[in-house]
């Protein structure tokens, strides 16, 4: 967060997985809210706010966040779209999703991953994961490592994770 103070950027968007993997979910959520940046939910946020999932760590986070924190998580959108000034939507847009445009838990592998057993997603699966989403560029985070590709003719980039990069 301190690094953001010295960086120049046009827009900051938080792409989910906000509160589950650390010891201070309330403080984490508070810091994110203070950014006043557009924020979408991730798969771990879904685990927290959807009460069909039950396990000790989820219950602990829910208890810490309380009604207000859970309401905030539940109210977050699935995606965030930016149309540049003078641009046309959807062809000029940047579409930010947590995992894929159709599934917050989906896995779209764009390039071979040297530190994983995952293989590049076959085109028929990629088409399902993309759905009818259209944008100049779709950006996701879910896989916690950086990669890029053009599945089914759609420019797509996976950004790395700030708090939990797989390559450490």
N, C-alpha and C positions, 0 to 999 in steps of 0.2 A: 504494500500500500504506500509506503514511503517513496518507492521508486516512481509511482504514478505522479507524484508532485513535480518531478523533474522531466517527465516525458511530455512531448507534444502529441496530441491526437485530436481528431475531429469528433470522435464519439467513443464512449466507453459502454460496452454491453457486458453484463455478467451472465454467463451461459450455464448456470445451474450447478448442482451438487454443492449446496451451501452449508449444511449443518451436520451431516451424519458422521464424518470421518475424523472428528477432532474432539478434544476434551472440553471445549467451550462453545457450545452451539449458540447460546444466547449472545455472547460477545461477538461471534462471527456474524450472526444475523444483524446485529446492531451496526457493525462496521460496514456491512454491505448496504444497509438502508441509508447510512450517512453518506455514502457515495452519491446517492440520488441519481443513479444510473439505471437505464432500463435493465431489467433482470428477468430471466426466464427460469423455469424450474428444470431440474435434472432428474435422472432416475432415482438417485438416493433421496431427493426431496419428496418424490412420489411415495417412496417407501415410508417416509415419516408422516406425511399428511393423509395417506390412504389407510384407514384403520383396518382394512382387510389383511394387512401385513402385521404380524405380531411376533415379536421376539424381544428379548430383554433390552438390547441396545436401542431399539426403536422406541420402546416404552420409556426408557430413560431420557432420550432426547425430547420426546413429546412432553414429558413432565417438566423438563427444564424450560422448554419454549413457552409452555402455557397456551391458553386459548388465543391470545393476541398473536403470538409467533406462528402458531399453526394456521390461523386465519390468513396471515400474510403469505405463507407458503402456498396455501390453497388458492389464493387469488392471483398467483403469478401466471403469466401466459405461457403457452407451449413454444412460441416462436416470436421473433422480433424481426421486422423488415425495415430496411432503410432505403428510401428512394433518394438518389442524389438530387441536388437543386437542378432543375431543368430536365431531369431524367424522366423516363417513361417506366411505369410499373406494368408488368413485372420484369421486363427485359433488362433494365438497368439496375435492378435492385441488388442489395446485399441481404441475403436471408440468413439469419442466425438461428440455429436450432441446437438442442443439446446433443442429440445423437443422429437422428435422421428426420426428414420432414414428415414422416408418418408414425414414428415410434420412438418414444423417449428412451427405450432400452435397446433399440435396434443396433446392429453392428454392420457397418458398411466399410469394408476393408478396401482401400484404394491401391495400395502398393504392398509388395511382400514385406513382412516385418521380421527382421533378423532375430529379435529376442522373443518371438511368439510362435506358436504353432498355427496361428490363423493364416489363411490363404486369401488371396484376392477374391472378393465377392463375385460370384457368377452374375452375368448380365441380367438374367431373369429375376434373380433375387434383388439385385440393385434396382431394377425397375419398380419392384414392389415397395422397397424401402424409400424410394424417391417419390412415389405416388405421382400426383399431377403438379408437384411443386416446380415453379419456374422462377429463375432469377439469373442475373449475370453471374453471381457467385453464391454458393451456399457454403456456410462455415459452420462446423460442428466441433465439439470438444470431447465427447464421451470416451474416446479410446485412450486418452492421456498421452498421445504422442503425435508428432506432426507428420502429415502426409498430404498428398494432393493427387487429383486425377480428374478424368472427365467421363464418369460412368453414364452410359446412355445419352451421351452428348451434353451432359450438364456439368459445368465447372463446379468442383467441390473441393473444399480444403478442410482438413482436420487440424485444429490447432492443438498445441501442447497444453498441459495442465499447469496452472500456477502452483497449486498446493500439493499435488500428488502425481508428479510425472513418473511414468513407468521406468524410464531409463535413469532415474534418480538425478 
